[in-house]
């Protein structure tokens, strides 16, 4: 691994604030970000990324590479939950296996945002259409996870309302906001975009640092209880993202020559949802344990990806 990339990443102020949040929990500090403030910041980050992605897309030529990128993203969101479900089913219940598989097939918007910050630090360009790819990857994995649970569950008495699950996965706040912002950014002229640039761009990294501080606090609270659940979930939460990220870092070279786009594909493949999927699983899999699939995604996979994963995937891409 390129030591320069690793040091740049680990000394990123936003990432250091994430570690500060974890330390605050270990020191039993009363440091916390108010829930309403954290929610506002998460909405702001999605709005900003979506709007800037729309602006980039409006300046890009719509070609086959964009179509292939969208199709490849959906393919990843379909295939990852299928293969991970059968690995998980060997050790866990069908409900837990389905919920975790859906989480790892879906994506983490916060990991994506952090990855974009990493690219900006390294001054590497990426396509605005990658925001649309991220948004499209939310719903398919949730639907596949629910279908797998329905096919393999022993108790067939409880009917799963697939219609409401599909509707929820397509209209949940994060997907709706980022897609809506993407469209608005696409429609806005360059002059209009400049008018709100201080909001969408200039303060972005500061808000990201505060949000990662909150993520660190949340992760720190969940990590201790999660570690008591055994080694299987912990190893899965590191090894599977590593396999997905490294594989896609190589394979994505068949689709595009853009280092930035390949890197974002790798991050999307390696990340796991801890917002959209848990919300959907409350409806679809009430027997699945949130104390298992949320800490796996948030307290293990997320820190791994933003510390070691990102420089590793970038090294693989640059070497290929």
C-alpha positions as CSV (number, residue, x, y, z in Angstrom):
1,X,0.0,0.0,0.0
2,X,1.2,3.5,-0.9
3,X,2.3,5.0,2.5
4,X,1.6,8.5,1.2
5,X,-2.1,7.7,0.5
6,X,-2.5,6.0,3.9
7,X,-0.9,8.9,5.8
8,X,-3.0,11.4,3.9
9,X,-6.2,9.5,4.7
10,X,-5.4,8.9,8.4
11,X,-4.5,12.5,9.0
12,X,-7.7,13.8,7.3
13,X,-9.3,16.1,9.9
14,X,-12.8,14.6,9.2
15,X,-11.5,11.1,9.9
16,X,-9.6,12.3,13.0
17,X,-12.9,13.7,14.3
18,X,-14.4,10.2,13.9
19,X,-11.7,8.8,16.1
20,X,-12.3,11.6,18.6
21,X,-15.9,10.4,18.8
22,X,-14.8,6.8,19.6
23,X,-12.3,8.1,22.2
24,X,-15.0,10.2,23.8
25,X,-17.1,7.0,24.4
26,X,-14.1,5.1,25.8
27,X,-13.4,8.0,28.2
28,X,-17.1,8.0,29.2
29,X,-17.3,11.7,28.2
30,X,-20.7,13.4,28.0
31,X,-19.8,14.7,24.5
32,X,-22.7,14.3,22.1
33,X,-24.2,15.9,19.0
34,X,-27.9,16.7,19.4
35,X,-30.1,14.3,17.4
36,X,-31.8,17.1,15.5
37,X,-28.4,18.6,14.6
38,X,-27.0,15.3,13.4
39,X,-30.1,14.7,11.3
40,X,-29.8,18.2,9.7
41,X,-26.2,17.6,8.9
42,X,-26.8,14.2,7.3
43,X,-29.6,15.9,5.1
44,X,-27.2,18.7,4.2
45,X,-24.4,16.2,3.1
46,X,-26.8,14.3,0.9
47,X,-28.2,17.6,-0.6
48,X,-24.8,18.9,-1.3
49,X,-23.5,15.7,-2.9
50,X,-26.6,15.3,-5.0
51,X,-26.6,19.0,-6.2
52,X,-22.9,19.0,-7.1
53,X,-23.3,15.6,-8.8
54,X,-26.2,17.1,-10.9
55,X,-24.0,20.0,-11.9
56,X,-21.2,17.7,-13.0
57,X,-23.7,15.6,-14.9
58,X,-25.1,18.7,-16.7
59,X,-21.6,19.4,-18.0
60,X,-21.0,15.8,-19.1
61,X,-21.8,14.2,-22.4
62,X,-24.4,11.4,-21.9
63,X,-22.8,8.4,-23.4
64,X,-22.7,4.6,-23.1
65,X,-20.2,4.7,-20.2
66,X,-22.9,6.4,-18.0
67,X,-25.4,3.7,-19.0
68,X,-22.9,0.9,-18.3
69,X,-22.1,2.5,-14.9
70,X,-25.7,2.6,-13.9
71,X,-26.3,-1.0,-14.9
72,X,-23.1,-2.1,-13.2
73,X,-24.2,-0.5,-10.0
74,X,-27.6,-2.2,-10.1
75,X,-25.9,-5.5,-10.9
76,X,-23.7,-5.2,-7.7
77,X,-26.7,-4.4,-5.6
78,X,-28.3,-7.6,-6.9
79,X,-25.4,-10.0,-6.8
80,X,-23.8,-9.1,-3.4
81,X,-26.9,-9.9,-1.3
82,X,-27.4,-13.2,-3.0
83,X,-24.0,-14.6,-2.5
84,X,-23.6,-13.2,1.1
85,X,-27.0,-14.5,2.1
86,X,-25.8,-18.1,1.6
87,X,-22.6,-17.5,3.5
88,X,-24.5,-16.0,6.4
89,X,-27.2,-18.6,6.4
90,X,-24.7,-21.2,7.5
91,X,-24.2,-19.5,10.9
92,X,-27.3,-17.2,11.4
93,X,-31.1,-17.4,11.2
94,X,-32.8,-16.7,7.9
95,X,-34.0,-13.3,9.1
96,X,-30.6,-12.1,10.3
97,X,-28.9,-13.5,7.1
98,X,-31.4,-11.6,4.9
99,X,-31.1,-8.4,6.8
100,X,-27.3,-8.4,6.8
101,X,-27.1,-9.5,3.1
102,X,-29.4,-6.5,2.2
103,X,-27.2,-4.2,4.2
104,X,-24.0,-5.3,2.5
105,X,-25.6,-5.2,-1.0
106,X,-26.9,-1.7,-0.3
107,X,-24.6,1.3,0.1
108,X,-23.6,3.8,2.8
109,X,-24.1,7.4,1.7
110,X,-21.8,8.6,4.4
111,X,-19.0,6.3,3.2
112,X,-19.6,7.6,-0.3
113,X,-19.4,11.2,0.9
114,X,-16.2,10.5,2.8
115,X,-14.7,8.8,-0.3
116,X,-15.5,12.0,-2.4
117,X,-13.7,14.0,0.3
118,X,-10.7,11.6,-0.1
119,X,-10.7,12.2,-3.9
120,X,-10.8,15.9,-3.5
121,X,-7.8,15.8,-1.2
122,X,-5.9,13.7,-3.8
123,X,-7.2,16.1,-6.5
124,X,-8.7,13.2,-8.5
125,X,-11.7,13.9,-10.7
126,X,-14.9,11.7,-10.9
127,X,-18.1,11.7,-12.8
128,X,-21.3,13.3,-11.5
129,X,-23.3,10.3,-12.6
130,X,-21.7,8.3,-9.8
131,X,-24.1,10.0,-7.4
132,X,-27.0,8.5,-9.4
133,X,-25.3,5.1,-9.3
134,X,-25.2,5.3,-5.5
135,X,-28.8,6.2,-5.3
136,X,-29.9,3.4,-7.6
137,X,-28.0,0.8,-5.5
138,X,-30.2,1.4,-2.4
139,X,-33.4,-0.3,-3.3
140,X,-32.5,-3.5,-5.3
141,X,-30.5,-5.1,-2.4
142,X,-33.4,-4.5,0.0
143,X,-35.8,-6.2,-2.3
144,X,-33.4,-9.1,-2.9
145,X,-32.9,-9.5,0.9
146,X,-36.6,-9.6,1.5
147,X,-37.2,-12.1,-1.3
148,X,-34.5,-14.4,0.0
149,X,-36.0,-14.3,3.5
150,X,-39.5,-15.1,2.0
151,X,-38.1,-18.1,0.0
152,X,-36.0,-19.7,2.8
153,X,-37.9,-18.9,6.0
154,X,-39.5,-21.9,7.8
155,X,-42.6,-20.1,9.1
156,X,-44.7,-19.3,6.0
157,X,-47.7,-18.0,8.1
158,X,-46.5,-14.3,8.2
159,X,-47.0,-12.7,4.8
160,X,-44.4,-10.1,3.8
161,X,-46.0,-7.1,2.2
162,X,-43.6,-6.7,-0.7
163,X,-45.4,-3.7,-2.2
164,X,-44.9,-1.6,0.9
165,X,-41.3,-2.7,1.2
166,X,-40.6,-1.7,-2.4
167,X,-42.3,1.6,-1.9
168,X,-40.4,2.3,1.3
169,X,-37.0,1.4,-0.3
170,X,-37.7,3.7,-3.2
171,X,-39.1,6.7,-1.2
172,X,-37.0,6.7,1.9
173,X,-35.6,10.1,2.7
174,X,-31.9,9.5,1.7
175,X,-32.8,8.2,-1.7
176,X,-35.4,10.8,-2.4
177,X,-33.2,13.7,-1.3
178,X,-30.1,12.7,-3.2
179,X,-32.0,12.0,-6.4
180,X,-34.0,15.1,-6.1
181,X,-30.9,17.2,-5.5
182,X,-29.2,15.5,-8.4
183,X,-32.1,16.6,-10.7
184,X,-32.1,20.1,-9.3
185,X,-28.4,20.4,-9.7
186,X,-28.7,19.1,-13.3
187,X,-31.4,21.7,-14.1
188,X,-29.7,24.7,-12.4
189,X,-27.5,26.9,-14.6
190,X,-23.9,27.5,-13.7
191,X,-24.7,31.1,-12.6
192,X,-27.5,29.8,-10.3
193,X,-25.2,27.2,-8.8
194,X,-22.6,29.8,-8.0
195,X,-25.2,31.6,-6.0
196,X,-25.4,28.8,-3.5
197,X,-21.9,27.6,-3.7
198,X,-21.0,28.9,-0.2
199,X,-23.6,26.5,1.1
200,X,-23.2,23.5,-1.1
201,X,-19.4,23.6,-1.3
202,X,-17.5,25.9,1.0
203,X,-18.8,24.6,4.3
204,X,-19.1,21.0,3.2
205,X,-15.9,19.7,4.8
206,X,-16.7,21.3,8.1
207,X,-20.1,19.7,8.3
208,X,-18.6,16.4,7.3
209,X,-16.1,16.6,10.2
210,X,-19.0,17.2,12.7
211,X,-21.0,14.4,11.2
212,X,-18.1,12.0,11.5
213,X,-17.6,13.0,15.1
214,X,-21.2,12.0,15.7
215,X,-20.6,8.7,13.8
216,X,-17.6,8.0,16.0
217,X,-19.7,8.5,19.1
218,X,-22.4,6.2,17.8
219,X,-19.9,3.6,16.6
220,X,-18.1,3.6,20.0
221,X,-21.4,3.0,21.8
222,X,-22.3,0.0,19.7
223,X,-18.9,-1.7,19.3
224,X,-18.5,-3.1,22.8
225,X,-21.8,-4.9,22.9
226,X,-21.3,-6.2,19.3
227,X,-17.9,-7.7,20.1
228,X,-19.6,-10.0,22.6
229,X,-21.6,-11.7,19.8
230,X,-18.6,-13.7,18.5
231,X,-16.0,-13.8,15.8
232,X,-18.1,-14.7,12.8
233,X,-19.9,-11.4,12.4
234,X,-16.8,-9.4,13.1
235,X,-14.7,-11.3,10.4
236,X,-17.6,-11.1,7.9
237,X,-17.9,-7.3,8.4
238,X,-14.2,-6.9,7.4
239,X,-13.5,-9.8,4.9
240,X,-16.6,-9.4,2.7
241,X,-16.2,-5.6,2.2
242,X,-12.5,-6.3,1.5
243,X,-13.3,-8.9,-1.2
244,X,-16.1,-6.8,-2.7
245,X,-14.0,-3.6,-2.8
246,X,-10.8,-5.2,-4.2
247,X,-12.7,-7.3,-6.8
248,X,-14.6,-4.2,-8.1
249,X,-11.5,-2.1,-8.0
250,X,-10.0,-4.5,-10.6
251,X,-13.2,-5.4,-12.6
252,X,-14.4,-1.7,-12.9
253,X,-11.4,-1.1,-15.2
254,X,-13.4,-2.9,-17.9
255,X,-16.0,-0.2,-17.7
256,X,-14.1,3.0,-17.4
257,X,-10.6,4.5,-17.4
258,X,-11.5,7.1,-14.8
259,X,-9.6,6.4,-11.5
260,X,-12.1,8.4,-9.6
261,X,-15.1,6.5,-10.9
262,X,-13.4,3.1,-10.3
263,X,-12.5,4.2,-6.8
264,X,-16.2,5.1,-6.1
265,X,-17.4,1.8,-7.6
266,X,-15.0,0.0,-5.2
267,X,-16.3,2.0,-2.2
268,X,-19.9,1.4,-3.2
269,X,-19.3,-2.3,-3.4
270,X,-17.4,-2.4,-0.1
271,X,-19.8,-0.3,1.9
272,X,-22.8,-1.4,3.9
273,X,-26.1,0.5,4.7
274,X,-26.9,1.4,8.3
275,X,-29.7,3.9,7.6
276,X,-31.9,2.8,4.7
277,X,-31.8,-1.0,5.2
278,X,-32.5,-0.9,9.0
279,X,-35.5,1.3,8.4
280,X,-36.8,-1.2,5.8
281,X,-36.0,-4.2,7.9
282,X,-38.2,-2.9,10.7
283,X,-41.1,-3.6,8.4
284,X,-39.8,-6.7,6.5
285,X,-37.9,-8.6,9.2
286,X,-39.0,-7.7,12.7
287,X,-37.3,-10.9,13.9
288,X,-33.9,-9.9,12.6
289,X,-31.6,-8.4,15.3
290,X,-30.7,-4.7,14.8
291,X,-28.1,-5.3,17.4
292,X,-26.3,-7.4,14.9
293,X,-26.6,-5.9,11.4
294,X,-26.4,-2.2,12.5
295,X,-23.1,-2.5,14.4
296,X,-21.6,-4.7,11.7
297,X,-22.2,-2.0,9.1
298,X,-21.6,1.1,11.3
299,X,-19.1,0.0,14.0
300,X,-16.9,-2.3,11.9
301,X,-17.3,-2.0,8.1
302,X,-17.6,1.8,8.0
303,X,-14.4,2.5,10.1
304,X,-12.5,-0.2,8.1
305,X,-13.5,1.4,4.7
306,X,-12.7,5.0,5.6
307,X,-9.3,4.2,7.3
308,X,-7.6,1.2,5.5
309,X,-10.1,0.4,2.7
310,X,-9.9,3.6,0.7
311,X,-6.1,3.8,0.3
312,X,-6.0,0.1,-0.4
313,X,-8.6,0.3,-3.2
314,X,-6.9,3.3,-4.7
315,X,-3.5,1.5,-4.7
316,X,-5.1,-1.5,-6.5
317,X,-6.7,0.8,-9.1
318,X,-3.5,2.7,-9.7
319,X,-1.6,-0.6,-10.0
320,X,-4.0,-2.0,-12.6
